Amino acid sequence: MKHYLPAWFFGVAYLITIPAYSLFYWLAPASLTGQELSYLESLYFSAVTVTTLGYGDIYLETELGRLISASEAVLGIVFIGLFLNSLSREWAAQTEQFEKEIAEQKYQVEQVSRLTGRFDVLAPDYWKFMYMVDRLTLPIKGRVGSVSESQLLERVTSDMPFKDMKHMFLPTLLISDGIHKPAIESFVEVDRKISSELRDILKNVDLRKAPYIRDMIMMYLQADTNNDFSEALLEGAERFRTNRDDVLVKLVIEMVEITEGVPTYIKGNLINPYVWLYRVVRIKAVVLQSLRTGIAKLVPDKIYVPYSFEWNSGED
């Protein structure tokens, strides 16, 4: 990278030239300049010379004196040229930097708009995700009244008993799901859809200025990378939908009901896919809500409306 002297340097050098040469004109003997000048006359003559005005009312008569005054005129032209060139370069650099900042601001506004727009499209899936989390983690007898988003998150982040998921095979009763689709199947489907949309956001939205959003998306996508039991869950849901008295499904439900506290993976255990589901549900619900809150903070005037779920009765 090239380094240039600033414009003020040449401006100061140009101004210093006037008193510097005036001292010479004043102190030099008459035999050198051809005449004796007072300091004010010397200062005046130096200013007229350096600016190349040359009124002619004062002039040096000797060849050496004329050579020195000519050097001052040339030096003045050089300094003023360098000053203007440096000033122009600095102005161009500032203008370029300003335009870059404006372009960057517009770019970031565009990225935020693109991000919020994509998440607005994602909003129905977010609602459905939270609804499915509620269906998966709340026994039938607890489905009375309304459940707020904060209450749901508080429940899944606490030491929620694994046995509270014993009704996860029951249908969602959502018309959009065909009413009879098991909650597990609906959860896996909406989770996959959200994951796909979040990957699309990573590919198409620049999140360098929003690292929190990027980290939340990555946390959501990586929550199930080690052990993905979604296919096993779908198989269990299909077995239940085909035959509610399926021996394997009934065994899973019984094992879930008798498991106390927080479950753990046991090699070869039949309920490992459901232990995975228990953990993924808790992680992803919090991450998704944090992601939604983080995006809302990017647009202060965007209205943030918490979701709630209304249960009309205590029976499914």
Summary of the structure (lengths in Angstrom):
residues: 316
radius of gyration: 40.0
end to end distance: 72.0
largest distance: 125.8
contacts: 871
relative contact order: 0.11
helix: 69%
strand: 3%
